[in-house]
């Protein structure tokens, strides 16, 4: 389910005006099923999933998180405690925010997530659907984490399906994916807030379940623009894994969990902004551009697209 913005547009989070002020309350809820066996790491990923949509609206400070857990009746207590510890660590240590409470139910399948919110001046909200002609597209994390998570699961259930891959390289890919999924998008927003004038940033969204192409389609919705992609950064091995497992890497439709920020930015500011992100520890890539196409707006992947395998972050 998508959220509704100030003008009835579809946004990453709900935007609620605060009466008698210039503030808006930005809220998001997200619940999903586990992708890892390690409870604390899974808690961190769940917290990232909930809060990334808040950051995608340009909110700098998360006011707090309400946690939701759906637990099987026979689940060992230490697993639930580990998940909660991971969420707490992520929210308090990485985001400098707090857990406000939550709700727990019994469920046939584990469910993890919750609700988070934050306040922002209404004039600083960065919407999803506001791309401009000749904008450049910046992505702050490589794609591919769900392909490596598939390999993680196969290591435990069908290891023979991975016999063509080096064990050490698989572990490197999995470890990098976990690091990326537990890296907040807060630092991206912190750099944005260092500018007095934000008008050069036209649209922003985070990459998650719809994959890079799916979220590109969202920012192009109801526009007359196309996106031309000429560079694809991907996590080590995930292109090969995606092709083996049937993920749609070539069409950029692989689902992601807690992926990077996708930013559509005035071309004259893109290089400087990209450098400022890098200088402040945020890897990023200029992956393409926005062009006008009245007749057939779509996502075009260049025949000579540059594939960049990322081995560390």
C-alpha positions as YAML, in Angstrom:
chain: A
units: angstrom
residues:
- id: 1
  name: UNK
  ca: [0.00, 0.00, 0.00]
- id: 2
  name: UNK
  ca: [1.29, 3.47, -0.93]
- id: 3
  name: UNK
  ca: [1.01, 6.68, 1.05]
- id: 4
  name: UNK
  ca: [-0.69, 9.91, 0.06]
- id: 5
  name: UNK
  ca: [1.14, 13.23, -0.08]
- id: 6
  name: UNK
  ca: [-0.02, 16.82, 0.44]
- id: 7
  name: UNK
  ca: [-1.62, 17.05, -3.00]
- id: 8
  name: UNK
  ca: [-3.12, 13.58, -3.13]
- id: 9
  name: UNK
  ca: [-0.07, 12.20, -4.96]
- id: 10
  name: UNK
  ca: [1.42, 8.81, -4.19]
- id: 11
  name: UNK
  ca: [4.47, 9.18, -1.96]
- id: 12
  name: UNK
  ca: [6.83, 6.97, 0.07]
- id: 13
  name: UNK
  ca: [5.27, 8.17, 3.33]
- id: 14
  name: UNK
  ca: [2.05, 9.80, 4.48]
- id: 15
  name: UNK
  ca: [2.35, 13.58, 4.86]
- id: 16
  name: UNK
  ca: [0.08, 15.19, 7.44]
- id: 17
  name: UNK
  ca: [-0.01, 18.99, 7.93]
- id: 18
  name: UNK
  ca: [0.46, 20.13, 11.53]
- id: 19
  name: UNK
  ca: [-2.27, 22.71, 12.26]
- id: 20
  name: UNK
  ca: [-1.21, 26.34, 12.74]
- id: 21
  name: UNK
  ca: [2.39, 25.70, 11.68]
- id: 22
  name: UNK
  ca: [4.67, 25.23, 8.67]
- id: 23
  name: UNK
  ca: [5.44, 21.68, 9.78]
- id: 24
  name: UNK
  ca: [4.23, 18.37, 8.40]
- id: 25
  name: UNK
  ca: [4.24, 15.00, 10.14]
- id: 26
  name: UNK
  ca: [5.72, 12.29, 7.91]
- id: 27
  name: UNK
  ca: [4.65, 8.73, 8.79]
- id: 28
  name: UNK
  ca: [5.36, 5.29, 7.40]
- id: 29
  name: UNK
  ca: [4.43, 1.71, 8.28]
- id: 30
  name: UNK
  ca: [6.22, -1.36, 6.95]
- id: 31
  name: UNK
  ca: [5.94, -5.05, 7.84]
- id: 32
  name: UNK
  ca: [7.69, -7.95, 6.15]
- id: 33
  name: UNK
  ca: [8.87, -11.53, 6.66]
- id: 34
  name: UNK
  ca: [12.40, -12.57, 7.68]
- id: 35
  name: UNK
  ca: [15.13, -13.02, 5.06]
- id: 36
  name: UNK
  ca: [17.92, -13.95, 7.51]
- id: 37
  name: UNK
  ca: [18.24, -16.38, 10.41]
- id: 38
  name: UNK
  ca: [20.27, -14.02, 12.61]
- id: 39
  name: UNK
  ca: [17.66, -12.25, 14.80]
- id: 40
  name: UNK
  ca: [19.59, -9.08, 15.63]
- id: 41
  name: UNK
  ca: [20.60, -8.45, 12.02]
- id: 42
  name: UNK
  ca: [17.01, -9.12, 10.95]
- id: 43
  name: UNK
  ca: [15.83, -6.54, 13.48]
- id: 44
  name: UNK
  ca: [18.23, -3.95, 12.05]
- id: 45
  name: UNK
  ca: [17.05, -4.61, 8.50]
- id: 46
  name: UNK
  ca: [13.41, -4.31, 9.59]
- id: 47
  name: UNK
  ca: [14.13, -0.96, 11.25]
- id: 48
  name: UNK
  ca: [15.90, 0.26, 8.11]
- id: 49
  name: UNK
  ca: [12.94, -0.81, 6.00]
- id: 50
  name: UNK
  ca: [10.55, 1.21, 8.15]
- id: 51
  name: UNK
  ca: [12.65, 4.36, 8.41]
- id: 52
  name: UNK
  ca: [14.07, 4.60, 4.88]
- id: 53
  name: UNK
  ca: [10.73, 5.83, 3.52]
- id: 54
  name: UNK
  ca: [10.81, 8.66, 6.05]
- id: 55
  name: UNK
  ca: [14.27, 9.71, 4.91]
- id: 56
  name: UNK
  ca: [13.09, 9.53, 1.30]
- id: 57
  name: UNK
  ca: [10.83, 12.51, 2.04]
- id: 58
  name: UNK
  ca: [13.90, 14.50, 3.25]
- id: 59
  name: UNK
  ca: [13.14, 14.16, 6.97]
- id: 60
  name: UNK
  ca: [16.41, 14.35, 8.92]
- id: 61
  name: UNK
  ca: [15.33, 13.21, 12.39]
- id: 62
  name: UNK
  ca: [13.15, 10.18, 13.14]
- id: 63
  name: UNK
  ca: [10.92, 11.05, 16.12]
- id: 64
  name: UNK
  ca: [10.55, 7.43, 17.14]
- id: 65
  name: UNK
  ca: [9.41, 3.96, 16.10]
- id: 66
  name: UNK
  ca: [6.53, 1.72, 17.18]
- id: 67
  name: UNK
  ca: [7.54, -1.92, 16.74]
- id: 68
  name: UNK
  ca: [5.27, -4.68, 15.41]
- id: 69
  name: UNK
  ca: [6.06, -8.39, 15.81]
- id: 70
  name: UNK
  ca: [4.07, -11.38, 14.66]
- id: 71
  name: UNK
  ca: [5.45, -14.48, 16.42]
- id: 72
  name: UNK
  ca: [4.75, -18.18, 16.13]
- id: 73
  name: UNK
  ca: [3.62, -19.70, 19.40]
- id: 74
  name: UNK
  ca: [6.59, -22.10, 19.45]
- id: 75
  name: UNK
  ca: [9.23, -19.49, 18.58]
- id: 76
  name: UNK
  ca: [12.09, -19.53, 21.12]
- id: 77
  name: UNK
  ca: [12.02, -16.41, 23.25]
- id: 78
  name: UNK
  ca: [15.66, -15.57, 22.46]
- id: 79
  name: UNK
  ca: [14.75, -15.07, 18.79]
- id: 80
  name: UNK
  ca: [12.11, -12.46, 19.61]
- id: 81
  name: UNK
  ca: [14.53, -10.82, 22.05]
- id: 82
  name: UNK
  ca: [17.24, -10.76, 19.38]
- id: 83
  name: UNK
  ca: [14.94, -9.11, 16.84]
- id: 84
  name: UNK
  ca: [13.93, -6.47, 19.35]
- id: 85
  name: UNK
  ca: [17.55, -5.90, 20.32]
- id: 86
  name: UNK
  ca: [18.48, -5.39, 16.66]
- id: 87
  name: UNK
  ca: [15.69, -2.87, 16.13]
- id: 88
  name: UNK
  ca: [16.65, -1.05, 19.33]
- id: 89
  name: UNK
  ca: [20.32, -0.92, 18.36]
- id: 90
  name: UNK
  ca: [19.55, 0.43, 14.90]
- id: 91
  name: UNK
  ca: [17.08, 3.07, 16.07]
- id: 92
  name: UNK
  ca: [19.09, 4.25, 19.07]
- id: 93
  name: UNK
  ca: [22.70, 3.86, 17.94]
- id: 94
  name: UNK
  ca: [22.50, 4.47, 14.19]
- id: 95
  name: UNK
  ca: [19.61, 6.95, 14.05]
- id: 96
  name: UNK
  ca: [19.87, 8.55, 17.49]
- id: 97
  name: UNK
  ca: [16.13, 8.04, 17.95]
- id: 98
  name: UNK
  ca: [14.05, 5.84, 20.27]
- id: 99
  name: UNK
  ca: [11.56, 2.99, 20.50]
- id: 100
  name: UNK
  ca: [8.19, 4.32, 21.68]
- id: 101
  name: UNK
  ca: [6.35, 1.03, 22.16]
- id: 102
  name: UNK
  ca: [4.60, -1.38, 19.84]
- id: 103
  name: UNK
  ca: [2.37, -4.42, 19.51]
- id: 104
  name: UNK
  ca: [2.86, -8.18, 19.35]
- id: 105
  name: UNK
  ca: [0.55, -10.89, 18.02]
- id: 106
  name: UNK
  ca: [0.73, -14.63, 17.42]
- id: 107
  name: UNK
  ca: [1.07, -15.44, 13.73]
- id: 108
  name: UNK
  ca: [1.60, -18.58, 11.64]
- id: 109
  name: UNK
  ca: [4.54, -16.81, 9.97]
- id: 110
  name: UNK
  ca: [6.98, -14.39, 11.61]
- id: 111
  name: UNK
  ca: [6.22, -10.75, 10.80]
- id: 112
  name: UNK
  ca: [8.57, -7.88, 11.61]
- id: 113
  name: UNK
  ca: [8.22, -4.13, 11.21]
- id: 114
  name: UNK
  ca: [6.42, -1.16, 12.63]
- id: 115
  name: UNK
  ca: [5.67, 2.52, 12.24]
- id: 116
  name: UNK
  ca: [8.03, 5.50, 12.29]
- id: 117
  name: UNK
  ca: [7.53, 9.22, 11.91]
- id: 118
  name: UNK
  ca: [9.32, 12.55, 11.80]
- id: 119
  name: UNK
  ca: [8.62, 16.27, 11.39]
- id: 120
  name: UNK
  ca: [9.73, 18.54, 8.55]
- id: 121
  name: UNK
  ca: [9.09, 22.05, 7.30]
- id: 122
  name: UNK
  ca: [6.56, 21.67, 4.49]
- id: 123
  name: UNK
  ca: [8.82, 23.66, 2.14]
- id: 124
  name: UNK
  ca: [11.61, 21.11, 2.52]
- id: 125
  name: UNK
  ca: [9.59, 18.06, 1.52]
- id: 126
  name: UNK
  ca: [11.11, 16.38, -1.55]
- id: 127
  name: UNK
  ca: [8.39, 14.63, -3.51]
- id: 128
  name: UNK
  ca: [8.65, 11.60, -5.71]
- id: 129
  name: UNK
  ca: [7.01, 12.84, -8.94]
- id: 130
  name: UNK
  ca: [8.75, 16.07, -9.84]
- id: 131
  name: UNK
  ca: [11.47, 15.13, -12.33]
- id: 132
  name: UNK
  ca: [12.67, 17.72, -14.85]
- id: 133
  name: UNK
  ca: [14.04, 17.37, -18.34]
- id: 134
  name: UNK
  ca: [17.82, 16.73, -18.43]
- id: 135
  name: UNK
  ca: [17.97, 15.80, -14.74]
- id: 136
  name: UNK
  ca: [20.69, 13.32, -13.82]
- id: 137
  name: UNK
  ca: [19.90, 10.30, -11.66]
- id: 138
  name: UNK
  ca: [22.03, 9.48, -8.61]
- id: 139
  name: UNK
  ca: [21.86, 6.13, -6.78]
- id: 140
  name: UNK
  ca: [23.47, 5.72, -3.34]
- id: 141
  name: UNK
  ca: [23.67, 1.91, -3.02]
- id: 142
  name: UNK
  ca: [24.38, -0.82, -5.59]
- id: 143
  name: UNK
  ca: [21.53, -3.18, -6.46]
- id: 144
  name: UNK
  ca: [21.29, -6.94, -6.03]
- id: 145
  name: UNK
  ca: [20.85, -7.69, -2.33]
- id: 146
  name: UNK
  ca: [17.96, -10.13, -2.81]
- id: 147
  name: UNK
  ca: [19.99, -12.26, -5.22]
- id: 148
  name: UNK
  ca: [22.69, -12.66, -2.57]
- id: 149
  name: UNK
  ca: [19.99, -13.37, 0.04]
- id: 150
  name: UNK
  ca: [18.75, -16.18, -2.20]
- id: 151
  name: UNK
  ca: [22.30, -17.56, -2.16]
- id: 152
  name: UNK
  ca: [22.33, -17.21, 1.63]
- id: 153
  name: UNK
  ca: [19.22, -19.41, 1.87]
- id: 154
  name: UNK
  ca: [20.52, -21.95, -0.66]
- id: 155
  name: UNK
  ca: [23.70, -22.37, 1.39]
- id: 156
  name: UNK
  ca: [21.48, -23.81, 4.10]
- id: 157
  name: UNK
  ca: [19.06, -25.86, 1.97]
- id: 158
  name: UNK
  ca: [20.44, -26.65, -1.52]
- id: 159
  name: UNK
  ca: [24.17, -26.00, -1.44]
- id: 160
  name: UNK
  ca: [24.66, -28.04, -4.63]
- id: 161
  name: UNK
  ca: [22.97, -25.24, -6.60]
- id: 162
  name: UNK
  ca: [25.92, -22.98, -5.73]
- id: 163
  name: UNK
  ca: [28.76, -25.36, -6.60]
- id: 164
  name: UNK
  ca: [29.96, -23.16, -9.49]
- id: 165
  name: UNK
  ca: [30.62, -20.27, -7.10]
- id: 166
  name: UNK
  ca: [33.55, -19.69, -4.77]
- id: 167
  name: UNK
  ca: [32.48, -19.99, -1.14]
- id: 168
  name: UNK
  ca: [34.63, -17.02, -0.15]
- id: 169
  name: UNK
  ca: [33.18, -14.83, -2.92]
- id: 170
  name: UNK
  ca: [29.64, -15.81, -1.93]
- id: 171
  name: UNK
  ca: [30.36, -14.87, 1.68]
- id: 172
  name: UNK
  ca: [31.79, -11.54, 0.55]
- id: 173
  name: UNK
  ca: [28.65, -10.83, -1.49]
- id: 174
  name: UNK
  ca: [26.33, -11.81, 1.37]
- id: 175
  name: UNK
  ca: [28.29, -9.79, 3.93]
- id: 176
  name: UNK
  ca: [28.25, -6.72, 1.67]
- id: 177
  name: UNK
  ca: [24.49, -7.07, 1.13]
- id: 178
  name: UNK
  ca: [23.92, -7.22, 4.89]
- id: 179
  name: UNK
  ca: [26.10, -4.16, 5.43]
- id: 180
  name: UNK
  ca: [24.15, -2.25, 2.77]
- id: 181
  name: UNK
  ca: [20.75, -3.26, 4.17]
- id: 182
  name: UNK
  ca: [21.77, -2.09, 7.64]
- id: 183
  name: UNK
  ca: [23.25, 1.23, 6.46]
- id: 184
  name: UNK
  ca: [20.77, 4.09, 7.06]
- id: 185
  name: UNK
  ca: [19.90, 6.68, 4.43]
- id: 186
  name: UNK
  ca: [20.21, 9.39, 7.08]
- id: 187
  name: UNK
  ca: [23.64, 10.54, 5.86]
- id: 188
  name: UNK
  ca: [22.18, 11.29, 2.42]
- id: 189
  name: UNK
  ca: [19.54, 13.54, 4.00]
- id: 190
  name: UNK
  ca: [22.15, 15.16, 6.24]
- id: 191
  name: UNK
  ca: [24.09, 16.27, 3.12]
- id: 192
  name: UNK
  ca: [20.89, 17.59, 1.53]
- id: 193
  name: UNK
  ca: [20.13, 19.65, 4.64]
- id: 194
  name: UNK
  ca: [23.59, 21.22, 4.45]
- id: 195
  name: UNK
  ca: [22.34, 23.25, 1.46]
- id: 196
  name: UNK
  ca: [20.32, 26.40, 2.03]
- id: 197
  name: UNK
  ca: [18.56, 26.11, -1.33]
- id: 198
  name: UNK
  ca: [17.26, 22.60, -2.10]
- id: 199
  name: UNK
  ca: [15.52, 23.49, -5.37]
- id: 200
  name: UNK
  ca: [18.16, 21.68, -7.46]
- id: 201
  name: UNK
  ca: [16.91, 18.33, -6.06]
- id: 202
  name: UNK
  ca: [13.71, 17.59, -7.92]
- id: 203
  name: UNK
  ca: [12.64, 14.07, -6.88]
- id: 204
  name: UNK
  ca: [13.73, 11.40, -4.43]
- id: 205
  name: UNK
  ca: [12.71, 7.88, -3.48]
- id: 206
  name: UNK
  ca: [14.28, 4.81, -1.85]
- id: 207
  name: UNK
  ca: [14.73, 1.55, -3.72]
- id: 208
  name: UNK
  ca: [12.88, -1.43, -2.23]
- id: 209
  name: UNK
  ca: [10.48, -4.16, -3.33]
- id: 210
  name: UNK
  ca: [9.76, -2.92, -6.86]
- id: 211
  name: UNK
  ca: [13.42, -2.85, -7.85]
- id: 212
  name: UNK
  ca: [15.28, 0.01, -9.50]
- id: 213
  name: UNK
  ca: [13.11, 0.04, -12.64]
- id: 214
  name: UNK
  ca: [9.91, -0.21, -10.62]
- id: 215
  name: UNK
  ca: [10.77, 2.83, -8.55]
- id: 216
  name: UNK
  ca: [11.94, 4.71, -11.62]
- id: 217
  name: UNK
  ca: [8.50, 4.08, -13.10]
- id: 218
  name: UNK
  ca: [6.97, 5.60, -9.98]
- id: 219
  name: UNK
  ca: [8.93, 8.85, -10.29]
- id: 220
  name: UNK
  ca: [8.00, 9.04, -13.99]
- id: 221
  name: UNK
  ca: [4.31, 8.40, -13.31]
- id: 222
  name: UNK
  ca: [1.94, 10.83, -15.09]
- id: 223
  name: UNK
  ca: [4.87, 12.65, -16.68]
- id: 224
  name: UNK
  ca: [6.10, 13.00, -20.26]
- id: 225
  name: UNK
  ca: [9.62, 11.92, -19.36]
- id: 226
  name: UNK
  ca: [11.78, 8.87, -19.89]
- id: 227
  name: UNK
  ca: [14.77, 7.61, -17.94]
- id: 228
  name: UNK
  ca: [17.89, 6.58, -19.84]
- id: 229
  name: UNK
  ca: [20.15, 4.28, -17.80]
- id: 230
  name: UNK
  ca: [23.81, 4.08, -18.80]
- id: 231
  name: UNK
  ca: [25.44, 2.71, -15.63]
- id: 232
  name: UNK
  ca: [24.38, -0.05, -13.23]
- id: 233
  name: UNK
  ca: [26.25, -0.57, -9.94]
- id: 234
  name: UNK
  ca: [25.65, -4.03, -8.50]
- id: 235
  name: UNK
  ca: [26.85, -6.04, -5.52]
- id: 236
  name: UNK
  ca: [29.62, -8.53, -6.30]
- id: 237
  name: UNK
  ca: [28.30, -11.76, -7.88]
- id: 238
  name: UNK
  ca: [24.66, -10.67, -7.83]
- id: 239
  name: UNK
  ca: [24.38, -10.27, -11.60]
- id: 240
  name: UNK
  ca: [25.42, -13.91, -12.09]
- id: 241
  name: UNK
  ca: [23.26, -15.07, -9.18]
- id: 242
  name: UNK
  ca: [20.26, -13.14, -10.49]
- id: 243
  name: UNK
  ca: [20.56, -14.73, -13.93]
- id: 244
  name: UNK
  ca: [20.85, -18.21, -12.38]
- id: 245
  name: UNK
  ca: [17.88, -17.70, -10.04]
- id: 246
  name: UNK
  ca: [15.53, -16.02, -12.53]
- id: 247
  name: UNK
  ca: [15.66, -12.49, -11.13]
- id: 248
  name: UNK
  ca: [15.17, -9.83, -13.81]
- id: 249
  name: UNK
  ca: [18.58, -8.16, -13.57]
- id: 250
  name: UNK
  ca: [18.68, -7.10, -17.22]
- id: 251
  name: UNK
  ca: [15.38, -5.25, -16.82]
- id: 252
  name: UNK
  ca: [16.36, -3.84, -13.39]
- id: 253
  name: UNK
  ca: [13.29, -5.44, -11.83]
- id: 254
  name: UNK
  ca: [15.05, -7.34, -9.04]
- id: 255
  name: UNK
  ca: [13.40, -6.57, -5.68]
- id: 256
  name: UNK
  ca: [15.61, -4.90, -3.08]
- id: 257
  name: UNK
  ca: [15.39, -4.64, 0.69]
- id: 258
  name: UNK
  ca: [16.47, -1.35, 2.33]
- id: 259
  name: UNK
  ca: [18.14, -0.23, -0.89]
- id: 260
  name: UNK
  ca: [19.71, 3.08, -1.81]
- id: 261
  name: UNK
  ca: [18.29, 6.53, -2.40]
- id: 262
  name: UNK
  ca: [17.41, 7.42, -5.99]
- id: 263
  name: UNK
  ca: [17.68, 11.16, -6.59]
- id: 264
  name: UNK
  ca: [16.71, 13.17, -9.69]
- id: 265
  name: UNK
  ca: [18.84, 16.30, -9.69]
- id: 266
  name: UNK
  ca: [19.51, 19.34, -11.88]
- id: 267
  name: UNK
  ca: [22.36, 18.35, -14.22]
- id: 268
  name: UNK
  ca: [24.41, 21.45, -13.37]
- id: 269
  name: UNK
  ca: [24.50, 20.44, -9.69]
- id: 270
  name: UNK
  ca: [24.78, 16.66, -10.05]
- id: 271
  name: UNK
  ca: [28.55, 16.28, -10.14]
- id: 272
  name: UNK
  ca: [29.13, 18.63, -7.21]
- id: 273
  name: UNK
  ca: [26.44, 16.95, -5.13]
- id: 274
  name: UNK
  ca: [27.81, 13.51, -5.97]
- id: 275
  name: UNK
  ca: [31.29, 14.59, -4.87]
- id: 276
  name: UNK
  ca: [29.93, 16.04, -1.63]
- id: 277
  name: UNK
  ca: [28.20, 12.74, -0.87]
- id: 278
  name: UNK
  ca: [31.45, 10.83, -1.50]
- id: 279
  name: UNK
  ca: [33.48, 13.23, 0.61]
- id: 280
  name: UNK
  ca: [31.09, 12.55, 3.48]
- id: 281
  name: UNK
  ca: [31.28, 8.77, 3.21]
- id: 282
  name: UNK
  ca: [28.26, 8.10, 0.99]
- id: 283
  name: UNK
  ca: [29.14, 6.08, -2.10]
- id: 284
  name: UNK
  ca: [27.02, 6.97, -5.11]
- id: 285
  name: UNK
  ca: [26.81, 6.68, -8.86]
- id: 286
  name: UNK
  ca: [25.33, 8.86, -11.59]
- id: 287
  name: UNK
  ca: [23.37, 6.15, -13.39]
- id: 288
  name: UNK
  ca: [21.42, 8.01, -16.08]
- id: 289
  name: UNK
  ca: [19.36, 10.99, -17.14]
- id: 290
  name: UNK
  ca: [15.79, 12.16, -17.63]
- id: 291
  name: UNK
  ca: [14.65, 13.02, -21.15]
- id: 292
  name: UNK
  ca: [11.38, 14.27, -22.56]
- id: 293
  name: UNK
  ca: [9.33, 11.88, -24.67]
- id: 294
  name: UNK
  ca: [5.74, 12.92, -25.31]
- id: 295
  name: UNK
  ca: [4.82, 9.82, -27.27]
- id: 296
  name: UNK
  ca: [6.36, 6.93, -25.41]
- id: 297
  name: UNK
  ca: [7.77, 7.66, -21.93]
- id: 298
  name: UNK
  ca: [9.64, 4.65, -20.56]
- id: 299
  name: UNK
  ca: [12.84, 3.35, -19.01]
- id: 300
  name: UNK
  ca: [15.60, 2.74, -21.50]
- id: 301
  name: UNK
  ca: [18.71, 0.76, -20.63]
- id: 302
  name: UNK
  ca: [21.60, 1.65, -22.93]
- id: 303
  name: UNK
  ca: [22.95, -1.06, -25.22]
- id: 304
  name: UNK
  ca: [26.39, -0.03, -23.97]
- id: 305
  name: UNK
  ca: [25.38, 0.21, -20.32]
- id: 306
  name: UNK
  ca: [28.37, 0.23, -17.97]
- id: 307
  name: UNK
  ca: [28.20, -2.55, -15.37]
- id: 308
  name: UNK
  ca: [30.06, -1.69, -12.16]
- id: 309
  name: UNK
  ca: [30.64, -4.58, -9.75]
- id: 310
  name: UNK
  ca: [30.89, -3.21, -6.21]
- id: 311
  name: UNK
  ca: [33.09, -5.18, -3.79]
- id: 312
  name: UNK
  ca: [33.07, -2.87, -0.76]
- id: 313
  name: UNK
  ca: [30.98, -0.03, 0.68]
...
